[in-house]
Amino acid sequence: MSQFQTISATSLCLASVLVIISILISYRQELKLEKDIFISAIRATVQLLVIGFILSYIFSTESPIFIIGLLGFMAFNAAYNSAKRGQGIPHALWISWFAITIGAWITLSILLVTGVLSFTAYQLIPVGGMVISGAMVAIGLCYRQMLSNFELRKQEVEIKLALGSTPKQASKAIVRDVIKTGLQPTVDSAKTLGIVALPGMMTGLILAGMPPLEAVKYQIIVTFMSLSTISISCFITCQLAYKTFFNNRNQLNK
Amino acid sequence: MALLELSNISYIVKDKSIIRDVSLSVNQGDYITIVGPSGSGKSTLLKLCSDLISPTSGTITYNGRPLTAIDPESYRKEVGYCFQRPYLFAKTVRRNILFPYDIRGLEPDMSRIEYLFNLLHMPLNYMERRNDELSGGEMQRICLIRSLIFEPKVLLLDEVTSALDTTNTSIVENVIDELHKKGITIISITHNEEQSLRTANRRITIVDGQLAKEEVLR
């Protein structure tokens, strides 16, 4: 970044007039949201300031163990959240954790090897957070679709098993559909980047003073790494999760 | 030695007994019909025979070997199963007909496919039809062809003619008779009294999950 544009405390205070506008509208329209708007603005400010201090501390650390540990913690939390969508799938938490870890690890490794990122908390933590949260959402979608497909397409699976197929062969169409479901939002979003909306990260960089073409390069990398992590994570999740729908006699679980 | 032997099998789901202490000996070349009221456990019995579910207690043996000792895929390739509700997966008839070849990693045998289409009175160009273009009777015949692509040793039929008109029923019945004559063992569920007595050599009646009656017909 050649010129980092800072926002002065005075400008920030003046910008709070935007909150006053919301409060006035609420008052005029008798929405009775004035108190909520005021509290939400205060909370957002305090929470963001706190996270700002925490991030300043985190980004100042250079300990690889700390960086990897924090990424691991983020991956576990993401796995925990996505596993909630997979209630009824045995070992969903561990499947998600493994899928997210491998997906993020491969993507971050490639970005490190190619020199796009350097091994610093300043770069790895936010980028890691982006890929991990993307994988979390995609895996959650995969679980929901998989549970629904095995319920709705039970007869199809049983017919294929009855014809002598393995669980893998019997689930192939379902797994394909599930991976597509997990990937679709990311693919759609990639298709419309710059046409429908300027992505938040790119907008942030431009606002911070980065030339648009430089910001675009970052956004391209973010798009590629999201696609890669989500593809890997969805693939691993599906390959591990479909097996849990079958028992050791290769029958559908009751 | 019986080809398929069910010994004191029971099947319980959520504390509910669906099948209770059923024993049945099926010999090579048998044609057995299963009758009984709706919900008596006939379809469950057939699913147990097809190894799509396993008994809670009791044993099933095939050629003298317990099913648990036989690779499930190998067993199911020898024991065909046609479901009550005709169901075609994917979008086209072709995908359904080629599936048995796909799972074996084999090239389709077009002469075999043509033979089966003729046997079931289906024009071969139906291969290119979309599933949703087929009537119920046509779908059931395609399902039967799909089960017969690789000739099974045992064919399990779950009321395959229940939703068919008289013409389609007659076509399917003739094919089943033909298969039986070739030595394929048939176990068929039916609600039709006349059908249950027509060509079968044995008829069993299932009531409330139990083997209520076993009749030798011929």
Interface residues (C-beta under 8 A of the other chain):
Chain A: R153 Q155 E156 E158 I159 K160 L161 A162 L163 G164 S165 T166 Q169 A173 R249 N250 Q251 L252 K254
Chain B: V13 S50 D51 L52 I53 S54 T68 P72 E73 S74 R76 K77 G80 Y81 F83 R85 Y87 F89 A90 F99 P100 D102 I103 R104 R146 S147 F150
